[in-house]
Amino acid sequence: MKRQTLTLHLQNWQRESFSRMEDPAGIHFFRLNEVHDTDETRHRLYRLVREGVLDEPGHDGPFESFSDFCEKLFYRYYWQHRHTQFIARCNEEWVGLSSVRIISPETAECGLTVVKKSFRGMGIATSLKLRAISHCRDQGVKIMCTHVNEANQPMLSINFKLGFRITDGEK
């Protein structure tokens, strides 16, 4: 499957342009740095990431075991960047994630954005992405990029709504 590379220039991006978008009722937002690195934290994140990856349009193949996730992915992609891992929860259940890595003082790369199936269509992904974009802009980031499978029309739509534009594609 082909992946689209999208870019958002933050110099003129205004959070206020999205002020009419309200947070979904009953959903609370936080960053990964607000919780401790515990087995329960790793399990919650694993369940969320696993569901999102396995359900992504265009994805085919298995997902890592919990131990492989902890060993290969958790610290490198999530915990190391815990200040830019935005999570949504309903009660105590983690229901959404938008992952970002600031890779240079002026550049950030969006990773996985996922919402559990039973919570989709409520605006959670958009709220998470707005938080990630606002945080990056506040940190002085000028450009954000993301890579989205062309079959993932819901995520492409959210990114376009937030101002991302296609810059190229890759196989």
N, C-alpha and C positions, 0 to 999 in steps of 0.2 A: 504494500500500500504506500501511496505517496503521502508525504508529510508536507504541510504548508508551514513556512516560516513567516511569522507575523511580528511586526515591530510597532511599538508605541513610543512616540516622542513626548516626554513629560514637560518640556519647557512651557508649553501653552495648555497643558491638560489641567482642567479645573474640576475639583471634586464637587463644587457647587452645581455643575451642570447635571449632576445625578442626584440632586437633593430630593427630588420627588420619589426616588426609589426608597421605599421603607424597608427596614429589616423585617424578615418574616416573624410573625408572632410566635412566641415560645422558644425561639432559637437564641442562644447566647454564643458570643464569639470571644475567643481568646487566642493567645499565641502559645506555642509549645514551650517557650521559656517560662511560662507561668505555672508549669507543673514540674514535678520531680522526675528524674530518670529512674523509673521503677519498672518491674516486670509488667505491671498492669498498664502503664503508659505505653510500653512497647507493644503489648497485645492489642490495645485499643487502636493504635496507629496501624499495626499490621492488618487487622480486620478491615479497616477503612481503605487502606491502600490496595489490599488484595481484591476486595470487591470492585473497586474502581478500575483497576488494571484489567481484570478478567472480563469486565462488562464494557470496556471501551470499544466503540465501533471500530472494526478493522483489526482488533487484537485476535491473534490466534496463537495458542500455546499455553503452557503451564505458568504457574507463578511460584516463586520461591517458598520453601518451607519457612516456618517461623524462625528457626535457628539460622537459616541462611539469610533471611531478611535482617535479623539482628546483626549478624556477622558482616554482611556485605553492604547493606543499605542504610540501616537505621542511623548509625553514627555519621557516616559519610554524607548522606543526603538530607537527613532530617535534624538530628540532634546538633550537629556542627553548625547548622543554620537555624537554630531554634527560635531566634528573634524574628525570622521571616517565614515561619510556618504558621499559617492562620487556620484555626480550627473552629468548626461550628458544633455545638452540642444541643441536644434536646434532653432536658433533665440531665442524666449522667451519661447518656449515649452519645458517642462521637459520631456525627452524621455528615460532616463535610470537611474538606481540606483544600487549601490553596497553598502550594509550596513555591517559594521563591529563593533564589540564591543571588546575593549581590556579588558579582564576580570582579568588579573593579569599582572605583569610586563613582563612576558615571554610568555603569552598565549593570543591569540585573537580568537574570534569566528565570522565566517562569517554568516551574516543573509541573507536576501533576496537580490538576484541580479535579476533585471528585466529590460527588454527593451520593449518599446511599439511595438506592432505587426508591424506597418508600418515602423519601423526603424530596424527591425531584419535583420541579415545577413550582417551587415556592419562592424562588429567588435567592436561594442560599449560595449557589455558585457565584452569582453576580455580587452579592454582598461580600463574600470572601475575596473575590478579585478586587473589588473597590478598596477594601482594607489593605490589600497587598500593594496596589498601585499608590495609594495615598502614603503609605509608609515609605515606599521607595522614593517618591517625590520629596517627602520630608527629609530624607537622608541625603538628598542632593543628586540622586540618580537622574540621568537625563534620558536614557534609552532603556526600554524593557523589550525583551524578545521572548517569543514562545514558539513551540513547534507542535502543531496539531495535525493529527491524521485527517486527511481530506474526507474520510467517511464520518468523522465526528462532527456532524452539522450542529448539534446543540452547543458544543464548545466554540466552534467557529463563530456562531451567531452571537454568543456572549462577548467574545473578544471584539468582534466588529462593533457591537453596541457600545463598548467601552473605549473605542477609538483605535484599536489595533488595525494595522493594514498589512496586507500580504506583501512581503519583500522578495520571496522566492520559494521554490519547492525543492524537496530532496526525496530520494527514493529510500 
